[in-house]
Amino acid sequence: GGKFNGKNYSEFINLQSLLENVSACQISDAYNAIYKRSGTIQSIKPVNNHKVWGSIFTAETDCDDWGTSALAIDNAKEGDILFFKVNGEEKAIWGELASTCAQNNGIKATVIYGSARDLDALLYMDYPIYASNYVPNAGLALGLGTLNQPIEVEGNIINPGDFFFADESGIVVIPKELFAKAMVSVLGVKLKESAIIEKLAKGVTLAEIVGLAKK
């Protein structure tokens, strides 16, 4: 699922419209409701406040090696989201030029457990960036990292093809094999919340709705 193949139109449109209308908070809540996990990596924050979702292409490198970023851009498929695990934050592995190249290649976003730079440009670019830090300096074009292998970030194993969703609140990663069930749960959260919003509009307090207050 997830990819439009010319035939699964209704399924694709429904999933698209669901994802367009949910937040990272709702996805995390829904995932937590069924798997007792948040799916979040706390230290990675939005750099330029975009919302994005898609399939992860992983890369791992040292902070002195921005060459691996260039290799990842070349190897990822159109529609992928690049997810870098970087050993060290002292140097940036990503910036304006990489963002422009990635966007031109049809890559949807870049996520860095590590540092980005060129925030003067990134803040105004229509290309989503999530990172745990930013610094002005960069390393070299070594290209010694690994591509499309499982990575471990703060105790979370992230595999190529896992589902990524992020917005202004932060990022959520859902293992690809749990994606379908998680989406059903997301739909449940969404329907429940819209019902809650209707009740609030009718003057019922939130405490009453969740059963904390006696009527």
Secondary structure, DSSP 8 states (H G I E B T S, - for coil): --S--SS-HHHHHHHHHHHHT--HHHHHHHHHHHHS---B-TT-EESS---EEEEEEEEEEETTBTHHHHHHHHHS-TTEEEEEEEE-SSSEEE-HHHHHHHHHTT--EEEEEEEE--HHHHTTSSS-EEEEEE-S-B-B----SEESS-EEETTEEE-TT-EEEEETTEEEEE-GGGHHHHHHHHHHHHHHHHHHHHHHHTT--HHHHTT-S--
